Amino acid sequence: MLNNLPQVTKNLLILNVLFFLATLFLESQGINLIGKFGAHYVNSPLFEPFQVVTHFFMHANFIHIFFNMWIFIMLGGYLERIWGPKRFFLFYLVSAFGAFALFNAMGVYEIESLKSQIMAEGHSIREINQFTQLTNNEAINEYLVKINTPMVGASGAIFGVMAAFAILFPNTEFRLYFAIPVKAKYFVGAYILFEVYQSYLNNSGDSTAHLAHVGGAIAGAILVLFWRKKDRGNFW
């Protein structure tokens, strides 16, 4: 299968799998690679600049990486064959960075609001940053969860790939549950709207970074529409 994949798609697949295996191995040794390489909010004390890149090679579990890479191989490989490796790799990065940007836009604002609330109650942010357990203060607990929970996964970039595919090949049919034919424009469009809705709900028990998915889709859609207009129909 690897021999049939185009260059960038194959290399990104291998990197994601290697990072996942390293995460599992190091976890068994007591080392939390997700906490180090996952993307924390930029105003979290745990944020490091390299996380902007490393986060989209990290995955939380087997199901997470399996479905991401499955979609990536099917759609990403097709786009790379059309665009070539350089343009496809640029597209992948832009989608991933777009996911990171939108994920941070709301999160940074929420953290700063919580900081203001916590300091107004007379607490020191520097001391709270050292807490390792939750307290009976709701604002402090929410703040601790936000600064300590990283975003991981290639999902943002994958949503960019999905958005691009739906724009370029809107009437291509996917097989939902391997049986029900659904056109790409309907399936991807509905999926993105669902992610927007989930972002709006902002369910505290939901660990999925829905805003990152939306950000990746938006960045990917903007770039592919720009390229299509720039190339005046000779997009591939």
Backbone bond lengths (Angstrom), bond angles and torsions (degrees), N, CA, C in turn:
res aa  C-N    CA-C-N  psi(-1)  N-CA   C-N-CA  omega(-1)  CA-C   N-CA-C  phi
1 M - - - 1.457 - - 1.526 110.92 -
2 L 1.353 116.50 -41.14 1.463 119.62 -178.28 1.518 111.84 -62.25
3 N 1.329 116.29 -35.08 1.465 119.39 -179.54 1.520 112.18 -66.12
4 N 1.321 117.65 -23.17 1.463 121.43 -178.71 1.525 112.80 -89.79
5 L 1.326 117.36 -6.20 1.462 120.84 -179.25 1.522 110.17 -88.31
6 P 1.330 117.39 143.14 1.467 119.47 174.78 1.522 110.94 -66.76
7 Q 1.317 116.35 164.70 1.458 123.31 -166.93 1.536 114.41 -56.63
8 V 1.320 117.78 -55.24 1.461 120.49 -174.92 1.528 111.02 -67.58
9 T 1.307 116.73 -43.05 1.462 120.59 178.68 1.522 110.81 -58.74
10 K 1.317 116.05 -44.65 1.465 120.62 179.97 1.530 111.34 -63.56
11 N 1.334 116.70 -45.63 1.465 120.01 -177.54 1.533 111.84 -66.40
12 L 1.330 116.68 -40.01 1.462 119.58 177.92 1.528 111.35 -66.28
13 L 1.310 116.38 -38.20 1.470 120.88 176.21 1.526 110.34 -60.75
14 I 1.325 116.31 -47.96 1.465 120.82 -179.05 1.527 110.82 -61.62
15 L 1.339 116.92 -43.76 1.466 120.74 179.90 1.527 111.48 -61.63
16 N 1.330 116.52 -43.26 1.459 119.94 179.19 1.520 111.42 -62.74
17 V 1.322 117.00 -42.05 1.460 120.88 179.80 1.528 110.58 -66.59
18 L 1.343 116.76 -42.12 1.468 119.88 179.84 1.527 111.55 -64.06
19 F 1.325 116.61 -42.40 1.464 119.82 177.31 1.530 110.94 -62.65
20 F 1.327 116.06 -38.95 1.461 119.51 -179.57 1.530 111.14 -66.43
21 L 1.318 116.45 -43.44 1.464 119.98 178.37 1.525 111.09 -64.81
22 A 1.345 116.03 -39.65 1.460 119.66 177.49 1.526 110.76 -63.76
23 T 1.333 116.60 -38.12 1.466 120.98 178.08 1.523 110.91 -61.55
24 L 1.328 116.59 -45.17 1.466 120.44 179.98 1.525 111.52 -64.47
25 F 1.321 115.84 -44.24 1.468 119.62 -178.20 1.524 111.13 -65.20
26 L 1.330 116.76 -48.17 1.461 119.99 -177.73 1.533 112.05 -68.05
27 E 1.339 115.77 -30.22 1.461 119.09 176.33 1.532 110.14 -62.52
28 S 1.333 115.89 -38.33 1.461 119.75 178.41 1.530 111.69 -67.82
29 Q 1.340 116.17 -17.50 1.462 121.46 177.70 1.529 111.79 -98.22
30 G 1.336 115.63 5.82 1.455 119.83 178.36 1.512 114.52 85.27
31 I 1.335 117.55 15.06 1.466 121.57 -179.24 1.529 108.96 -107.69
32 N 1.323 116.19 124.41 1.470 121.81 -177.44 1.526 109.69 -93.48
33 L 1.325 116.72 90.95 1.465 120.80 -178.25 1.522 111.40 -71.32
34 I 1.329 117.40 -32.11 1.465 120.95 179.32 1.530 110.13 -63.67
35 G 1.315 116.66 -41.86 1.457 120.16 178.82 1.516 112.43 -63.26
36 K 1.332 116.71 -30.55 1.461 121.06 -178.69 1.523 112.18 -85.03
37 F 1.326 117.30 -44.38 1.457 121.78 -173.44 1.526 114.10 -98.43
38 G 1.343 117.89 -13.94 1.457 119.81 175.05 1.519 110.38 -68.41
39 A 1.333 116.42 160.23 1.470 121.08 -175.52 1.517 111.09 -89.88
40 H 1.328 116.23 108.28 1.454 121.11 171.45 1.525 108.94 -83.72
41 Y 1.326 115.95 158.99 1.460 119.25 174.26 1.530 109.60 -58.48
42 V 1.322 116.32 146.70 1.464 119.94 -173.55 1.528 112.76 -65.25
43 N 1.320 118.16 -19.80 1.465 119.88 176.37 1.530 112.27 -101.11
44 S 1.332 115.87 15.90 1.463 120.67 172.20 1.529 108.49 -86.43
45 P 1.330 118.34 142.36 1.472 119.72 177.03 1.527 112.77 -64.09
46 L 1.320 117.83 -13.21 1.463 121.93 180.00 1.522 113.07 -93.44
47 F 1.333 116.90 -1.62 1.468 119.53 -178.53 1.526 110.84 -72.39
48 E 1.351 114.73 137.65 1.463 122.87 171.81 1.526 107.73 -130.55
49 P 1.331 118.44 141.70 1.474 120.67 -176.86 1.531 114.71 -55.20
50 F 1.348 117.42 -34.88 1.465 119.21 -178.61 1.524 112.54 -65.57
51 Q 1.338 117.75 -18.27 1.459 120.61 -179.53 1.530 112.16 -65.58
52 V 1.322 116.99 -22.41 1.472 120.90 177.28 1.525 109.73 -57.58
53 V 1.335 116.68 -32.83 1.469 121.81 179.69 1.525 111.62 -97.73
54 T 1.319 117.10 -46.47 1.470 119.08 -171.58 1.523 113.27 -66.66
55 H 1.350 117.41 -25.09 1.470 118.41 -173.87 1.520 113.21 -62.88
56 F 1.363 117.04 -31.25 1.461 116.61 -176.35 1.533 112.94 -87.21
57 F 1.335 116.47 12.86 1.464 120.83 167.87 1.529 111.30 -108.98
58 M 1.327 116.74 -2.43 1.456 121.56 -176.99 1.534 110.43 -100.68
59 H 1.335 116.04 145.35 1.469 120.49 176.97 1.522 109.90 -139.77
60 A 1.324 114.84 146.88 1.463 120.72 -172.25 1.524 112.88 -74.87
61 N 1.340 117.71 -35.49 1.460 120.70 -176.45 1.529 109.70 -159.15
62 F 1.321 116.52 179.26 1.466 121.30 -175.51 1.528 111.86 -64.04
63 I 1.330 116.94 -42.88 1.469 120.38 -179.69 1.524 110.09 -60.51
64 H 1.321 116.23 -41.65 1.459 121.90 -179.53 1.531 111.04 -58.65
65 I 1.321 116.97 -52.75 1.461 119.84 -177.06 1.534 111.39 -72.20
66 F 1.331 117.27 -33.96 1.465 119.81 -177.76 1.524 111.57 -61.78
67 F 1.334 116.54 -50.92 1.465 118.69 -176.92 1.525 111.66 -71.12
68 N 1.335 117.61 -35.34 1.460 119.29 176.22 1.525 111.30 -61.56
69 M 1.320 116.51 -48.16 1.462 120.30 -176.54 1.520 111.56 -72.83
70 W 1.306 117.64 -30.64 1.461 120.71 177.36 1.530 110.60 -62.76
71 I 1.331 115.95 -49.14 1.468 120.03 178.03 1.521 110.53 -65.10
72 F 1.330 115.52 -40.01 1.462 119.89 -178.50 1.524 111.81 -62.00
73 I 1.318 116.97 -43.79 1.463 120.58 179.97 1.523 110.83 -63.90
74 M 1.323 116.50 -44.40 1.473 120.24 -177.29 1.522 112.48 -65.93
75 L 1.329 117.32 -49.95 1.457 120.78 -173.08 1.522 112.17 -94.72
76 G 1.339 116.95 -41.46 1.454 120.07 -179.12 1.513 112.37 -64.32
77 G 1.320 116.23 -42.74 1.458 119.78 178.28 1.520 112.18 -60.24
78 Y 1.316 115.78 -37.90 1.473 120.57 179.30 1.525 110.38 -66.01
79 L 1.340 116.79 -44.59 1.458 120.19 179.91 1.523 111.47 -65.09
80 E 1.327 116.91 -37.98 1.466 118.88 179.90 1.524 111.52 -65.16
81 R 1.322 117.13 -37.48 1.467 119.26 178.16 1.522 111.22 -63.93
82 I 1.321 116.41 -29.86 1.466 121.20 -180.00 1.530 111.54 -80.48
83 W 1.318 116.15 -46.24 1.466 121.36 -173.75 1.517 114.33 -87.23
84 G 1.323 116.36 -29.30 1.449 120.21 -169.97 1.523 110.09 95.73
85 P 1.347 117.00 162.03 1.466 120.65 -172.48 1.532 114.46 -65.63
86 K 1.336 118.97 -39.84 1.465 120.74 -175.13 1.525 111.35 -66.17
87 R 1.331 115.92 -48.78 1.458 118.97 -178.50 1.527 110.87 -66.66
88 F 1.308 116.80 -38.63 1.460 119.53 -179.17 1.532 110.90 -66.87
89 F 1.341 117.13 -41.64 1.462 120.17 179.73 1.530 110.68 -64.38
90 L 1.325 117.02 -40.71 1.459 120.79 176.20 1.525 110.12 -60.96
91 F 1.325 116.06 -44.09 1.468 120.60 179.75 1.521 110.81 -60.54
92 Y 1.316 116.60 -43.72 1.465 121.07 -179.10 1.528 110.44 -60.84
93 L 1.331 116.91 -45.01 1.457 120.95 -179.48 1.523 111.69 -65.04
94 V 1.329 116.93 -43.69 1.464 120.24 179.71 1.525 110.58 -60.93
95 S 1.317 117.21 -42.47 1.470 120.62 178.69 1.522 110.94 -63.48
96 A 1.333 116.64 -43.69 1.469 120.72 -179.79 1.524 110.92 -64.63
97 F 1.333 117.30 -42.06 1.466 120.31 179.57 1.523 111.23 -69.98
98 G 1.331 117.00 -33.52 1.460 120.47 175.39 1.511 111.22 -63.89
99 A 1.326 116.25 -38.35 1.467 120.89 176.75 1.521 110.53 -63.17
100 F 1.324 116.01 -45.10 1.463 120.75 179.40 1.527 110.89 -62.15
101 A 1.327 116.90 -41.51 1.467 121.45 -176.62 1.526 111.63 -64.03
102 L 1.333 117.82 -47.58 1.460 119.86 -178.61 1.521 111.16 -70.36
103 F 1.324 116.67 -36.55 1.463 121.04 176.05 1.528 110.11 -57.33
104 N 1.328 116.56 -41.46 1.461 121.07 -179.07 1.518 113.16 -76.17
105 A 1.326 117.18 -32.74 1.461 120.20 -174.16 1.519 112.24 -54.29
106 M 1.309 116.93 -47.04 1.459 120.89 179.87 1.520 111.73 -80.66
107 G 1.325 116.57 -40.40 1.457 120.38 -176.99 1.517 113.44 -63.90
108 V 1.325 117.20 -41.06 1.459 121.02 179.22 1.526 110.10 -62.39
109 Y 1.323 115.85 -43.51 1.468 120.47 178.58 1.534 110.72 -61.09
110 E 1.333 116.76 -44.33 1.463 120.55 -178.75 1.532 111.30 -64.81
111 I 1.327 117.24 -40.34 1.458 120.38 179.38 1.525 110.98 -64.81
112 E 1.333 116.62 -42.61 1.469 119.35 179.64 1.531 110.94 -65.44
113 S 1.323 116.73 -36.59 1.467 119.98 176.94 1.518 110.92 -64.83
114 L 1.338 116.14 -41.40 1.467 120.03 178.25 1.528 111.06 -66.47
115 K 1.325 116.66 -38.40 1.464 119.76 176.78 1.525 110.91 -58.04
116 S 1.326 115.53 -47.08 1.467 119.84 -179.64 1.516 111.32 -60.52
117 Q 1.331 115.91 -42.09 1.458 120.44 -179.96 1.528 111.20 -65.20
118 I 1.329 115.39 -42.87 1.466 120.24 -178.08 1.532 110.86 -66.61
119 M 1.343 116.64 -43.15 1.472 119.39 179.53 1.527 111.52 -67.53
120 A 1.354 115.83 -32.47 1.464 118.93 177.48 1.523 111.28 -65.28
121 E 1.343 116.47 -24.21 1.460 120.95 177.65 1.527 112.06 -85.30
122 G 1.339 115.55 0.41 1.463 119.68 176.12 1.511 115.28 92.58
123 H 1.333 118.22 13.21 1.459 121.35 -178.92 1.528 110.96 -95.68
124 S 1.316 116.43 154.35 1.458 122.74 177.44 1.525 110.01 -95.88
125 I 1.323 117.08 123.77 1.466 121.27 179.33 1.521 110.66 -63.75
126 R 1.340 116.75 -37.53 1.465 119.92 -179.44 1.530 110.82 -60.56
127 E 1.300 116.53 -41.40 1.468 119.93 178.94 1.528 111.30 -70.03
128 I 1.323 116.67 -40.54 1.464 120.52 -178.10 1.528 110.96 -66.29
129 N 1.329 117.26 -31.37 1.466 120.52 177.80 1.527 112.44 -60.89
130 Q 1.324 116.09 -20.16 1.467 120.66 -179.33 1.526 112.73 -90.36
131 F 1.340 117.19 -7.05 1.464 120.49 -177.90 1.534 110.17 -64.77
132 T 1.307 116.02 139.24 1.470 121.51 176.77 1.521 112.39 -111.97
133 Q 1.330 117.05 -7.30 1.460 121.58 179.57 1.527 109.90 -131.03
134 L 1.321 115.31 154.81 1.459 119.87 178.02 1.530 110.22 -73.64
135 T 1.314 115.10 160.17 1.463 121.23 -177.39 1.524 109.40 -118.50
136 N 1.315 116.53 -168.40 1.468 120.47 175.79 1.527 111.79 -96.01
137 N 1.330 116.20 11.07 1.457 122.08 177.65 1.531 109.04 -100.75
138 E 1.324 117.56 117.20 1.471 121.69 -174.27 1.520 112.40 -62.61
139 A 1.323 117.68 -42.78 1.465 121.17 -178.70 1.526 111.03 -64.95
140 I 1.328 116.44 -42.54 1.470 120.32 178.55 1.524 110.51 -64.14
141 N 1.332 116.53 -42.47 1.464 120.22 179.59 1.528 111.38 -61.40
142 E 1.323 116.22 -44.65 1.458 119.77 179.88 1.521 110.58 -63.94
143 Y 1.323 115.90 -40.07 1.468 120.85 178.00 1.523 110.85 -62.33
144 L 1.328 117.12 -45.71 1.462 121.20 -179.09 1.529 111.65 -62.87
145 V 1.320 116.10 -40.37 1.470 119.88 178.91 1.521 110.06 -63.26
146 K 1.324 116.93 -43.03 1.463 120.60 -176.53 1.527 112.50 -68.22
147 I 1.325 117.79 -40.63 1.459 118.68 -176.91 1.527 112.04 -78.39
148 N 1.333 117.21 -19.58 1.464 120.32 -176.14 1.521 114.39 -102.27
149 T 1.332 117.87 -10.07 1.471 120.68 -176.51 1.525 110.35 -100.35
150 P 1.330 118.32 112.46 1.461 120.42 -178.98 1.528 112.44 -86.40
151 M 1.328 115.22 157.01 1.460 120.91 171.69 1.523 108.21 -93.04
152 V 1.314 116.37 133.52 1.468 120.30 178.89 1.522 109.87 -134.38
153 G 1.325 115.16 156.36 1.457 120.31 172.53 1.516 113.86 115.65
154 A 1.320 113.94 156.77 1.463 121.72 177.89 1.524 111.65 -90.10
155 S 1.331 117.38 10.75 1.463 121.12 -172.69 1.527 112.75 -59.23
156 G 1.340 117.53 -38.03 1.459 119.68 179.42 1.517 111.26 -60.45
157 A 1.336 116.15 -47.28 1.463 120.19 177.80 1.525 111.05 -64.71
158 I 1.326 116.70 -37.30 1.466 120.92 179.77 1.529 110.42 -64.47
159 F 1.326 117.51 -39.32 1.467 120.04 177.27 1.525 110.78 -66.12
160 G 1.332 116.93 -32.68 1.463 119.42 173.34 1.520 111.13 -63.19
161 V 1.318 116.42 -42.64 1.471 121.71 177.68 1.527 110.12 -62.69
162 M 1.321 117.28 -43.48 1.458 121.11 179.30 1.526 111.48 -62.61
163 A 1.339 116.04 -43.44 1.466 120.27 179.94 1.524 110.64 -63.27
164 A 1.335 116.75 -43.45 1.465 120.57 179.42 1.525 110.75 -62.36
165 F 1.326 116.87 -43.94 1.465 120.67 -179.18 1.524 110.49 -62.87
166 A 1.332 116.60 -41.37 1.466 120.11 -179.09 1.531 111.62 -66.90
167 I 1.336 117.20 -33.18 1.465 120.89 178.47 1.525 110.86 -71.77
168 L 1.315 115.75 -42.49 1.466 120.12 -175.77 1.527 112.94 -80.48
169 F 1.319 116.99 -33.99 1.466 121.63 -176.68 1.533 109.68 -131.11
170 P 1.318 117.06 63.25 1.475 120.89 -171.57 1.517 114.73 -62.71
171 N 1.315 117.20 -28.29 1.469 120.09 -175.17 1.524 113.75 -98.55
172 T 1.326 116.75 3.46 1.467 119.71 173.94 1.518 108.84 -65.54
173 E 1.311 117.01 135.91 1.464 120.66 -175.61 1.517 112.25 -95.89
174 F 1.331 115.07 129.94 1.454 121.63 168.18 1.525 107.86 -93.08
175 R 1.319 115.40 157.38 1.464 120.28 176.50 1.514 108.98 -105.87
176 L 1.325 116.50 98.40 1.454 121.68 -179.89 1.520 109.10 -70.54
177 Y 1.317 115.98 127.34 1.470 121.56 -175.02 1.529 110.99 55.73
178 F 1.347 115.36 30.70 1.465 123.37 176.99 1.529 113.13 63.39
179 A 1.333 117.47 13.45 1.465 119.01 -176.78 1.523 112.98 -139.78
180 I 1.309 118.53 -43.80 1.462 122.04 -171.86 1.532 110.18 -87.35
181 P 1.344 118.90 117.18 1.468 120.35 179.75 1.529 111.38 -74.63
182 V 1.337 116.13 127.99 1.462 122.35 177.90 1.521 108.15 -135.01
183 K 1.333 117.08 128.85 1.456 120.02 179.05 1.521 110.86 -66.83
184 A 1.325 115.11 147.41 1.464 120.93 -175.51 1.519 112.05 -56.44
185 K 1.325 117.68 -41.01 1.463 120.36 -176.62 1.530 111.45 -64.04
186 Y 1.312 117.79 -33.56 1.458 120.96 179.32 1.528 111.32 -79.06
187 F 1.311 115.49 -44.28 1.467 119.63 -177.88 1.528 111.09 -64.45
188 V 1.344 116.46 -52.49 1.461 120.44 -177.73 1.527 110.65 -67.20
189 G 1.340 116.61 -41.87 1.462 119.96 178.71 1.515 112.19 -59.48
190 A 1.330 116.51 -44.77 1.464 120.69 179.55 1.525 110.99 -66.60
191 Y 1.304 116.23 -38.47 1.467 121.09 -179.58 1.532 110.35 -63.81
192 I 1.328 116.95 -44.20 1.459 120.60 179.90 1.533 110.65 -66.32
193 L 1.327 117.14 -41.78 1.470 120.06 176.94 1.527 111.12 -61.49
194 F 1.324 116.43 -38.00 1.459 120.36 176.60 1.527 110.81 -61.79
195 E 1.343 116.71 -40.55 1.463 120.48 179.00 1.526 111.04 -66.89
196 V 1.336 116.76 -37.59 1.469 120.67 176.34 1.528 109.57 -61.76
197 Y 1.323 116.04 -44.81 1.467 121.01 179.65 1.523 111.15 -62.42
198 Q 1.324 117.09 -43.31 1.459 120.97 179.13 1.529 111.30 -65.15
199 S 1.330 116.40 -34.05 1.466 120.44 176.59 1.517 110.24 -65.80
200 Y 1.323 115.79 -39.13 1.466 120.97 179.85 1.532 110.83 -65.83
201 L 1.338 117.14 -38.95 1.467 120.54 -179.94 1.519 111.59 -63.68
202 N 1.341 116.09 -37.15 1.471 121.71 178.14 1.526 111.04 51.13
203 N 1.314 115.86 50.99 1.458 122.35 -179.24 1.530 110.21 -69.65
204 S 1.307 117.00 122.18 1.461 121.19 -176.96 1.524 112.60 -63.61
205 G 1.325 117.77 -24.10 1.451 121.04 179.83 1.515 114.00 -87.79
206 D 1.325 116.64 -0.94 1.466 122.17 -178.40 1.519 108.72 -96.67
207 S 1.325 117.02 116.39 1.470 121.20 -177.31 1.525 113.42 -89.83
208 T 1.331 118.09 0.16 1.459 121.62 -179.37 1.527 110.84 -79.99
209 A 1.330 116.37 134.67 1.468 121.28 179.73 1.530 109.20 -85.72
210 H 1.327 115.98 76.73 1.468 120.58 -176.04 1.526 112.24 -61.66
211 L 1.332 116.90 -36.48 1.466 119.63 178.92 1.525 111.44 -62.45
212 A 1.322 117.43 -33.56 1.460 120.40 177.07 1.527 110.54 -65.03
213 H 1.320 116.76 -39.97 1.467 120.45 177.24 1.529 110.41 -61.35
214 V 1.325 115.37 -45.48 1.470 120.21 179.67 1.525 110.29 -64.20
215 G 1.330 116.80 -42.72 1.460 120.44 179.76 1.514 112.37 -62.02
216 G 1.330 117.02 -42.10 1.461 120.36 177.42 1.516 112.46 -63.34
217 A 1.334 116.21 -41.50 1.470 120.94 178.92 1.525 110.99 -64.43
218 I 1.336 116.76 -42.49 1.462 120.25 -179.52 1.525 110.79 -65.21
219 A 1.339 116.55 -47.31 1.466 120.22 -179.35 1.522 111.01 -62.12
220 G 1.330 116.62 -43.56 1.460 119.94 178.97 1.512 112.62 -64.30
221 A 1.321 117.01 -41.77 1.464 121.31 -179.68 1.529 110.81 -64.92
222 I 1.332 116.89 -43.95 1.463 120.41 -179.80 1.525 110.75 -61.76
223 L 1.328 116.45 -44.73 1.467 119.59 -177.70 1.517 111.62 -66.33
224 V 1.318 117.93 -42.69 1.452 119.93 -177.57 1.529 111.03 -69.68
225 L 1.324 117.31 -34.53 1.466 120.13 176.37 1.529 110.73 -68.83
226 F 1.331 116.71 -37.33 1.466 120.76 177.20 1.521 110.43 -63.92
227 W 1.318 116.45 -46.54 1.462 120.03 179.91 1.522 111.48 -62.72
228 R 1.313 116.40 -40.76 1.464 119.61 -178.36 1.532 110.70 -64.65
229 K 1.334 116.05 -40.27 1.461 119.81 178.27 1.521 110.64 -69.13
230 K 1.325 117.23 -42.22 1.460 122.55 -178.81 1.519 111.46 -63.35
231 D 1.324 116.15 -40.38 1.467 120.16 -177.68 1.524 113.12 -85.78
232 R 1.334 116.38 -2.74 1.466 123.00 174.46 1.525 113.01 52.31
233 G 1.297 115.05 50.39 1.464 119.10 175.01 1.508 114.16 92.02
234 N 1.339 117.88 -22.16 1.460 120.12 178.75 1.519 109.40 -90.73
235 F 1.339 114.71 54.47 1.460 120.45 -169.47 1.510 111.63 -70.24
236 W 1.313 115.96 -29.85 1.457 118.46 177.48 1.511 110.85 -136.66
